[in-house]
Every structure is written in structure tokens, then in C-alpha cells.
Amino acid sequence: MKYFQIKSDKLTGSSYNEVYKKAWKIYLKEKCKSKRRPYIRSMYFNKEKIFLDIFWSHLKQKNWVDRFRRLKYYSCAICLMKNNKFDSITIQDNKKSNEILHRFGGIT
């Protein structure tokens, strides 16, 4: 698997609230670009939309430690989804046949 070099750094902060505020500002910046659901366009999926609000609802299901870890890499994940052209590892879920998981590799 090839790894994409990401130009943005992970979010800094010593507490969950600090990192959450920075990640939320990035989300609002992307949200202001569209009038409806916030999205970004992915190079890998031929400029198709990836909706960002799904991440925030998924994040609420996690515990505090996992939320903090995931939010630190939020800006890196946005950059990776926008600019990555390398192939991903694709896995189809056996339990839910309509769900496909794509894993991308990136270096910060």
C-alpha cells in the first residue's frame, strides 16, 4: 500500500475541548462552502462528494479517549480524503452487504 504525504499537521492541544474547538472550526470552514449538507470532493472517487456530518454523528458514539485521538487527526483526514489518488484497502462488511470500508494510508 502506498502512503500519501499530508501537508497539514495534526491538531495540537492538551485537552479534549481545545482539540474539539480547532476541529469544529475546520468543519465550519468546509460547511460554509455549501448551502446544504457539508461535503468535500475526493480525488480518489473521481471528485464525488464525501459528507462530513456523518463523522460527527459517528464520533458521538465513541468514548472520550477515542474521540480525543480521532479529533487530533481531523485536519489530516480531510487533507487525505481531498488529495489522495493512491489505491486503498477495500473491505466489504459481511454483516451489512451495502457497506464498503476503504482504508487510506497517510504520513503526517
C-alpha atoms as a printed R data frame, in Angstrom:
    type eleno elety resid chain resno       x      y      z
1   ATOM     1    CA   MET     A     1   0.000  0.000  0.000
2   ATOM     2    CA   LYS     A     2   1.286  3.455 -0.896
3   ATOM     3    CA   TYR     A     3   1.157  6.247  1.666
4   ATOM     4    CA   PHE     A     4   0.186  9.816  0.843
5   ATOM     5    CA   GLN     A     5   2.305 12.638  2.308
6   ATOM     6    CA   ILE     A     6  -0.083 15.040  4.069
7   ATOM     7    CA   LYS     A     7   0.806 18.726  4.161
8   ATOM     8    CA   SER     A     8  -1.226 19.613  7.258
9   ATOM     9    CA   ASP     A     9  -0.173 18.747 10.800
10  ATOM    10    CA   LYS     A    10  -2.304 17.014 13.392
11  ATOM    11    CA   LEU     A    11  -4.217 19.293 15.727
12  ATOM    12    CA   THR     A    12  -2.415 20.294 18.897
13  ATOM    13    CA   GLY     A    13  -3.899 20.586 22.358
14  ATOM    14    CA   SER     A    14  -3.642 19.048 25.783
15  ATOM    15    CA   SER     A    15  -7.359 18.634 26.433
16  ATOM    16    CA   TYR     A    16 -10.367 17.394 24.527
17  ATOM    17    CA   ASN     A    17 -12.015 20.845 24.499
18  ATOM    18    CA   GLU     A    18  -9.004 22.527 22.882
19  ATOM    19    CA   VAL     A    19  -8.786 19.965 20.081
20  ATOM    20    CA   TYR     A    20 -12.575 19.900 19.633
21  ATOM    21    CA   LYS     A    21 -12.715 23.684 19.087
22  ATOM    22    CA   LYS     A    22  -9.986 23.537 16.436
23  ATOM    23    CA   ALA     A    23 -11.602 20.605 14.637
24  ATOM    24    CA   TRP     A    24 -15.016 22.292 14.769
25  ATOM    25    CA   LYS     A    25 -13.539 25.434 13.146
26  ATOM    26    CA   ILE     A    26 -12.208 23.307 10.282
27  ATOM    27    CA   TYR     A    27 -15.636 21.704  9.930
28  ATOM    28    CA   LEU     A    28 -17.400 25.087  9.889
29  ATOM    29    CA   LYS     A    29 -14.972 26.340  7.244
30  ATOM    30    CA   GLU     A    30 -15.952 23.432  4.978
31  ATOM    31    CA   LYS     A    31 -19.620 23.796  5.939
32  ATOM    32    CA   CYS     A    32 -19.702 27.422  4.765
33  ATOM    33    CA   LYS     A    33 -18.764 26.326  1.245
34  ATOM    34    CA   SER     A    34 -22.110 24.592  0.673
35  ATOM    35    CA   LYS     A    35 -25.674 25.624  1.356
36  ATOM    36    CA   ARG     A    36 -26.924 22.170  2.314
37  ATOM    37    CA   ARG     A    37 -25.000 19.237  3.809
38  ATOM    38    CA   PRO     A    38 -21.278 19.921  4.247
39  ATOM    39    CA   TYR     A    39 -19.071 17.842  1.962
40  ATOM    40    CA   ILE     A    40 -15.660 17.637  0.327
41  ATOM    41    CA   ARG     A    41 -14.755 16.293 -3.095
42  ATOM    42    CA   SER     A    42 -12.398 13.307 -3.229
43  ATOM    43    CA   MET     A    43  -9.742 12.813 -5.904
44  ATOM    44    CA   TYR     A    44  -9.793  9.028 -5.384
45  ATOM    45    CA   PHE     A    45 -13.533  8.701 -6.027
46  ATOM    46    CA   ASN     A    46 -13.464 10.813 -9.230
47  ATOM    47    CA   LYS     A    47 -14.466 14.058 -7.474
48  ATOM    48    CA   GLU     A    48 -17.524 12.505 -5.800
49  ATOM    49    CA   LYS     A    49 -18.842 14.007 -2.578
50  ATOM    50    CA   ILE     A    50 -17.902 12.781  0.888
51  ATOM    51    CA   PHE     A    51 -20.318 14.115  3.502
52  ATOM    52    CA   LEU     A    52 -18.677 15.372  6.690
53  ATOM    53    CA   ASP     A    53 -21.649 15.382  9.060
54  ATOM    54    CA   ILE     A    54 -21.584 11.576  9.182
55  ATOM    55    CA   PHE     A    55 -18.246 11.740 11.026
56  ATOM    56    CA   TRP     A    56 -19.648 13.929 13.800
57  ATOM    57    CA   SER     A    57 -22.595 11.617 14.463
58  ATOM    58    CA   HIS     A    58 -20.196  8.643 14.454
59  ATOM    59    CA   LEU     A    59 -17.872 10.461 16.857
60  ATOM    60    CA   LYS     A    60 -20.627 10.856 19.463
61  ATOM    61    CA   GLN     A    61 -20.841  7.063 19.763
62  ATOM    62    CA   LYS     A    62 -17.202  6.780 20.910
63  ATOM    63    CA   ASN     A    63 -15.734  7.195 24.391
64  ATOM    64    CA   TRP     A    64 -13.779 10.341 25.385
65  ATOM    65    CA   VAL     A    65 -10.311  8.888 24.850
66  ATOM    66    CA   ASP     A    66 -11.171  7.663 21.365
67  ATOM    67    CA   ARG     A    67 -12.848 10.983 20.474
68  ATOM    68    CA   PHE     A    68  -9.742 12.885 21.523
69  ATOM    69    CA   ARG     A    69  -7.483 10.608 19.448
70  ATOM    70    CA   ARG     A    70  -9.686 10.863 16.341
71  ATOM    71    CA   LEU     A    71 -10.115 14.644 16.549
72  ATOM    72    CA   LYS     A    72  -6.338 15.183 16.643
73  ATOM    73    CA   TYR     A    73  -6.139 13.768 13.112
74  ATOM    74    CA   TYR     A    74  -9.240 15.515 11.725
75  ATOM    75    CA   SER     A    75  -7.345 18.037  9.567
76  ATOM    76    CA   CYS     A    76  -5.084 15.250  8.272
77  ATOM    77    CA   ALA     A    77  -8.089 13.127  7.362
78  ATOM    78    CA   ILE     A    78  -9.714 15.991  5.432
79  ATOM    79    CA   CYS     A    79  -6.479 16.566  3.503
80  ATOM    80    CA   LEU     A    80  -6.114 12.834  2.824
81  ATOM    81    CA   MET     A    81  -9.664 12.480  1.515
82  ATOM    82    CA   LYS     A    82  -9.351 15.552 -0.715
83  ATOM    83    CA   ASN     A    83  -5.983 14.908 -2.327
84  ATOM    84    CA   ASN     A    84  -5.149 11.192 -2.176
85  ATOM    85    CA   LYS     A    85  -5.044  9.328 -5.506
86  ATOM    86    CA   PHE     A    86  -3.405  6.101 -4.286
87  ATOM    87    CA   ASP     A    87  -5.335  2.830 -4.088
88  ATOM    88    CA   SER     A    88  -6.981  1.945 -0.811
89  ATOM    89    CA   ILE     A    89  -7.552 -1.313  1.001
90  ATOM    90    CA   THR     A    90 -11.209 -2.109  0.324
91  ATOM    91    CA   ILE     A    91 -13.189 -4.438  2.605
92  ATOM    92    CA   GLN     A    92 -16.859 -5.359  2.237
93  ATOM    93    CA   ASP     A    93 -18.703 -5.916  5.512
94  ATOM    94    CA   ASN     A    94 -20.153 -9.430  5.812
95  ATOM    95    CA   LYS     A    95 -22.930 -8.360  8.173
96  ATOM    96    CA   LYS     A    96 -24.116 -5.444  6.044
97  ATOM    97    CA   SER     A    97 -23.769 -6.142  2.347
98  ATOM    98    CA   ASN     A    98 -24.314 -2.495  1.332
99  ATOM    99    CA   GLU     A    99 -21.347 -1.165  3.362
100 ATOM   100    CA   ILE     A   100 -17.839 -0.967  1.917
101 ATOM   101    CA   LEU     A   101 -14.869  0.151  4.016
102 ATOM   102    CA   HIS     A   102 -11.985  1.989  2.307
103 ATOM   103    CA   ARG     A   103  -8.703  2.413  4.217
104 ATOM   104    CA   PHE     A   104  -6.216  5.013  3.058
105 ATOM   105    CA   GLY     A   105  -2.677  5.430  4.305
106 ATOM   106    CA   GLY     A   106  -1.133  8.802  5.064
107 ATOM   107    CA   ILE     A   107   2.004 10.205  6.637
108 ATOM   108    CA   THR     A   108   1.858 13.453  8.626
